[in-house]
Amino acid sequence: MGMPRVGIVGGSLAGLTAACLLRDIGCEVEVFERSPAPLSGFGTGIVVQPELVRYFLERTPITLERISVPSEAIRYFNAEDGSLLGEVRAHWRYTSYNALYNGLLQSFGMARYRLGHALVSLEQAGGGVTLGFANGRAAEFDLAVCADGSFSTARALMLGVSPRYSGYITWRGLAPRERLTREAWDTFDNRFTYGLLNDGHLIAYPIPVPGGHLGAAERCINFQWYWNVPEGEALDRIMTGADGVRRPVSVHADALPRAAADELRQRAAERIAFRPFVDLIGAADKPFVTIIADCDVPRMVEGRACLVGDASIAGRPHAAAGGAKAALNAWALAEALQRSGGEVTAALAAWEPEQLRQGRHLLAKVRYMGGLLQHGGRVVPGDPLIGFGMPARDHVFLSPAV
């Protein structure tokens, strides 16, 4: 038995990692991305996890130095009075969505990467999976790997499960060195910084300047500010673009009303006493806003279709491990298919239990972190329960003390 023909739904980091790995073991792979144009993370920063960059380091000439920048510490500030709460030495690296996406797409190539293919149906019969797309195309495969993100169409079609709003949103943005004050640059460069509030938190860290190449010669500062926003009118207002259309997930910078950006900066000036964060938010010329949602699933396999990355168990971003989980899913799937000699049903049955366990454990961790960080909980610098990465198997996450 040869390796299966694989259709991958979703052409972002999870889908491309799976595509490269399954191609490498002999599968015929085709990737379907709903966007009509190559993707952009709008400057989104990412903490480098070993699992996330394993493919680059083992199978491409791309090095960490080309796609990421280093740091030496994690610092925790009370953003309401500017006091330093603690610092731990921590040698993490940071990258951007664009650097990872461009590197993976370069590795996979464009020949079998299909833009403008939005999934509308997924049907199984006769030992195959037929994917149907909004453009009228249908394609049959031996295995469907669904990697279409937190608000996955495939998950909804297969399981009827959608993410639930967590009660807060995040503002994101970045600023180049030349737009920042000397104090702000010196505060945020070469470290990850938390700003803690009674009803939310901020983070900031350096990333490579976004661009079409894989170089990391220049860096800028990326930030996020998480706001607690009740569902209903308040959330609808924030998630409505300049065109009056309410967005379900993100309002990107090109659609953000000027009044919303002004509100972001005004709120920073009024609520944050730690001046470097105020300067950073004021220097970001293209902020955007995204809701935070998560979900669990009863299973990740349905016949000859499986869910990977955030299309399966979708978590919040606080542990910086969503990409790591997606990569773990992809590596384990490739290994299971190799062990089964390409027999799809056996491979998926062997693969699913550990992926569910890992995903649910990460979900518990990030829900714990969200409860702590968004509601004035006691944050202990260096606490492993709130560290980056996949959680240790023996960590138990209870409701945080606030």
Stockholm file with secondary structure:
# STOCKHOLM 1.0

chainA/1-402         MGMPRVGIVGGSLAGLTAACLLRDIGCEVEVFERSPAPLSGFGTGIVVQPELVRYFLERTPITLERISVPSEAIRYFNAEDGSLLGEVRAHWRYTSYNALYNGLLQSFGMARYRLGHALVSLEQAGGGVTLGFANGRAAEFDLAVCADGSFSTARALMLGVSPRYSGYITWRGLAPRERLTREAWDTFDNRFTYGLLNDGHLIAYPIPVPGGHLGAAERCINFQWYWNVPEGEALDRIMTGADGVRRPVSVHADALPRAAADELRQRAAERIAFRPFVDLIGAADKPFVTIIADCDVPRMVEGRACLVGDASIAGRPHAAAGGAKAALNAWALAEALQRSGGEVTAALAAWEPEQLRQGRHLLAKVRYMGGLLQHGGRVVPGDPLIGFGMPARDHVFLSPAV
#=GR chainA/1-402 SS CCCCEEEEECCSHHHHHHHHHHHHTTCEEEEECSSSSCCCCTTCEEECCHHHHHHHHHHSSCCHHHHEEECCEEEEEETTTCCEEEEEECCCEEEEHHHHHHHHHHHHCSTTEECSCCEEEEEEETTEEEEEETTSCEEEESEEEECCCTTCHHHHHHHCCCCEEEEEEEEEEEEEGGGSCHHHHHHHTTEEEEEEETTEEEEEEEEECCCSSCCCSSEEEEEEEEEECCTTHHHHHHTBCTTSCBCSSEECGGGCCHHHHHHHHHHHHHHCCCHHHHHHHHHCSSCEEEEEEEBCCSCSEETTEEECGGGSSBCCGGGSCHHHHHHHHHHHHHHHHHHTTTCHHHHHHHHHHHHHHHHHHHHHHHHHHHHHHHTTCCCCTTCGGGSSSSCCTTCCCCCCCC
#=GC SS_cons         CCCCEEEEECCSHHHHHHHHHHHHTTCEEEEECSSSSCCCCTTCEEECCHHHHHHHHHHSSCCHHHHEEECCEEEEEETTTCCEEEEEECCCEEEEHHHHHHHHHHHHCSTTEECSCCEEEEEEETTEEEEEETTSCEEEESEEEECCCTTCHHHHHHHCCCCEEEEEEEEEEEEEGGGSCHHHHHHHTTEEEEEEETTEEEEEEEEECCCSSCCCSSEEEEEEEEEECCTTHHHHHHTBCTTSCBCSSEECGGGCCHHHHHHHHHHHHHHCCCHHHHHHHHHCSSCEEEEEEEBCCSCSEETTEEECGGGSSBCCGGGSCHHHHHHHHHHHHHHHHHHTTTCHHHHHHHHHHHHHHHHHHHHHHHHHHHHHHHTTCCCCTTCGGGSSSSCCTTCCCCCCCC
//
